[in-house]
């Protein structure tokens, strides 16, 4: 299993966030058999920063749970760089969604990392077929990590 190198940046007021090791474990599970090496930044933010980024990059108002910024390797490089990109996760949104969905915060954090990591390596859920494929992978990864189906609300 690949052990991703994660630059964890917590600029939120939340101090009750998962550990560096948990973020690495969840990201590694999403990357299993996809990459030999992986490096990414996970930035934990407040709602204002999430909303600014969501507006600037997606044209959507308000904060969101996770934003993914995949790294685009420059043309002409023969070797695959380990950098996969950046995730921005909004701590207050994760906390609120976990409560609304009847999930533990830890399970929702894990899902956001798995979901975001899959985006970083090219998965998306715009088309129905792609969404079904991505959600299937998410359910499998979450089960391997010992969590319930993230798409079943309590």
C-alpha positions as CSV (number, residue, x, y, z in Angstrom):
1,X,0.0,0.0,0.0
2,X,1.3,3.5,-0.9
3,X,2.0,5.7,2.1
4,X,1.1,9.2,0.9
5,X,3.1,12.2,2.0
6,X,0.5,14.7,3.3
7,X,1.2,18.3,4.2
8,X,-1.6,18.9,6.7
9,X,-2.5,22.5,7.3
10,X,-5.2,23.3,9.9
11,X,-6.1,27.0,9.6
12,X,-9.5,26.5,11.2
13,X,-10.5,27.1,14.8
14,X,-11.3,23.4,15.1
15,X,-8.7,21.5,17.0
16,X,-10.7,18.3,17.2
17,X,-9.8,17.1,13.8
18,X,-8.4,13.7,12.8
19,X,-4.7,13.0,13.2
20,X,-2.0,13.2,10.5
21,X,-1.9,9.4,10.6
22,X,-5.6,9.1,10.0
23,X,-5.5,11.4,7.0
24,X,-2.7,9.4,5.6
25,X,-4.5,6.1,6.2
26,X,-7.7,7.3,4.5
27,X,-5.8,8.8,1.5
28,X,-3.7,5.6,1.1
29,X,-6.9,3.4,1.1
30,X,-8.3,5.6,-1.7
31,X,-5.1,5.3,-3.6
32,X,-4.6,1.6,-3.2
33,X,-3.3,0.1,-6.5
34,X,-3.6,3.4,-8.2
35,X,-0.2,5.0,-7.5
36,X,3.2,4.0,-6.2
37,X,3.8,7.4,-4.6
38,X,1.5,10.3,-3.7
39,X,1.9,13.7,-2.2
40,X,-0.8,16.1,-1.4
41,X,-1.8,19.0,0.8
42,X,-4.9,18.8,3.0
43,X,-5.9,22.2,4.2
44,X,-8.6,22.4,6.9
45,X,-10.4,25.7,6.7
46,X,-13.3,27.8,8.1
47,X,-16.4,28.5,6.1
48,X,-15.2,31.9,4.8
49,X,-12.2,30.4,3.0
50,X,-14.2,27.5,1.7
51,X,-16.9,29.9,0.4
52,X,-14.3,32.1,-1.3
53,X,-12.7,29.1,-3.0
54,X,-16.0,27.6,-4.0
55,X,-17.1,30.8,-5.6
56,X,-13.7,31.4,-7.3
57,X,-13.2,27.9,-8.7
58,X,-16.7,26.4,-9.0
59,X,-18.9,29.5,-9.4
60,X,-21.0,28.3,-6.4
61,X,-22.1,30.4,-3.4
62,X,-21.3,29.3,0.1
63,X,-18.9,26.9,1.7
64,X,-18.7,23.2,0.8
65,X,-17.4,20.1,2.5
66,X,-14.4,19.3,0.3
67,X,-12.8,21.0,-2.7
68,X,-10.2,19.1,-4.8
69,X,-7.5,20.7,-6.9
70,X,-5.8,18.0,-8.9
71,X,-2.1,18.6,-9.9
72,X,-1.6,18.8,-13.6
73,X,1.8,17.5,-14.6
74,X,3.6,19.8,-17.0
75,X,4.0,18.4,-20.6
76,X,7.4,17.1,-21.4
77,X,8.1,15.4,-18.1
78,X,8.8,11.7,-18.7
79,X,8.6,10.6,-15.1
80,X,5.3,10.7,-13.2
81,X,5.6,13.2,-10.3
82,X,4.2,12.0,-7.0
83,X,2.2,15.2,-6.5
84,X,-1.5,14.5,-6.9
85,X,-2.9,17.9,-5.7
86,X,-4.6,19.7,-2.9
87,X,-7.7,19.1,-0.8
88,X,-9.5,21.9,1.1
89,X,-11.9,20.6,3.7
90,X,-14.2,22.9,5.6
91,X,-14.3,21.7,9.3
92,X,-17.6,23.4,10.3
93,X,-19.4,21.9,7.2
94,X,-18.0,18.4,7.9
95,X,-19.2,18.7,11.5
96,X,-22.6,20.0,10.6
97,X,-23.2,17.4,7.8
98,X,-22.1,14.5,10.1
99,X,-24.8,15.6,12.6
100,X,-27.4,16.1,9.9
101,X,-26.7,12.7,8.3
102,X,-26.6,10.8,11.6
103,X,-22.9,9.8,11.1
104,X,-19.9,10.1,13.4
105,X,-17.6,13.0,12.6
106,X,-14.8,10.5,12.1
107,X,-16.7,8.6,9.5
108,X,-17.6,11.8,7.6
109,X,-14.0,13.1,7.8
110,X,-12.8,9.7,6.4
111,X,-15.4,9.9,3.6
112,X,-14.3,13.5,2.7
113,X,-10.7,12.4,2.4
114,X,-11.5,9.3,0.3
115,X,-13.9,11.3,-1.9
116,X,-11.5,14.1,-2.4
117,X,-8.5,11.8,-3.0
118,X,-10.5,10.0,-5.7
119,X,-11.1,13.4,-7.4
120,X,-7.4,14.1,-7.3
121,X,-6.6,11.0,-9.3
122,X,-9.3,11.6,-11.9
123,X,-12.6,10.3,-10.7
124,X,-15.7,12.5,-10.9
125,X,-19.5,12.3,-10.5
126,X,-20.8,14.6,-13.1
127,X,-22.3,11.9,-15.4
128,X,-24.5,9.3,-13.8
129,X,-22.3,6.4,-14.9
130,X,-19.2,8.1,-13.4
131,X,-21.0,8.8,-10.2
132,X,-22.0,5.2,-9.9
133,X,-18.4,4.1,-10.4
134,X,-17.0,6.6,-8.0
135,X,-19.6,5.9,-5.3
136,X,-19.0,2.1,-5.6
137,X,-15.3,2.7,-5.0
138,X,-16.0,5.0,-2.1
139,X,-18.3,2.3,-0.5
140,X,-15.6,-0.4,-1.0
141,X,-12.8,1.8,0.5
142,X,-14.9,2.9,3.4
143,X,-15.8,-0.7,4.2
144,X,-12.1,-1.7,4.1
145,X,-11.5,1.1,6.6
146,X,-14.3,-0.2,8.9
147,X,-16.9,2.5,8.1
148,X,-20.5,2.1,7.0
149,X,-21.8,3.0,3.5
150,X,-21.3,6.8,3.4
151,X,-24.4,7.2,1.1
152,X,-26.8,5.6,3.6
153,X,-28.2,8.1,6.0
154,X,-29.3,7.0,9.4
